Amino acid sequence: MADRILGAPDRLSGPGAVSVAPMGQTVEMGPLLIVITLLVVIPLAVIITGAVMAVLLGHSLRKEGEYRNEGSELTELNV
């Protein structure tokens, strides 16, 4: 029972297994990292990338609209 100390490697599991659960159960860190990546990191990356692309596209379209309509009397009506 002394080899089942919290954080000690388990002999029956893989080399990366760390005993963090009670009663001698082990939790593999690899699948846990994959789940965290799939549920947190990838969605955040997609949201941030979409926001950056929206800013760049909006800025580009605004500048193009100002350039194409330069000198028009309608641009003075914009608020």
Sequence and secondary structure as in RCSB ss.txt:
>XXXX:A:sequence
MADRILGAPDRLSGPGAVSVAPMGQTVEMGPLLIVITLLVVIPLAVIITGAVMAVLLGHSLRKEGEYRNEGSELT
ELNV
>XXXX:A:secstr
 TT  TT B SSS TT B  SGGG  B HHHHHHHHIIIIIHHHHHHHHHHHHHHHHHHHHHHHHHHHTTT GGG
GG  
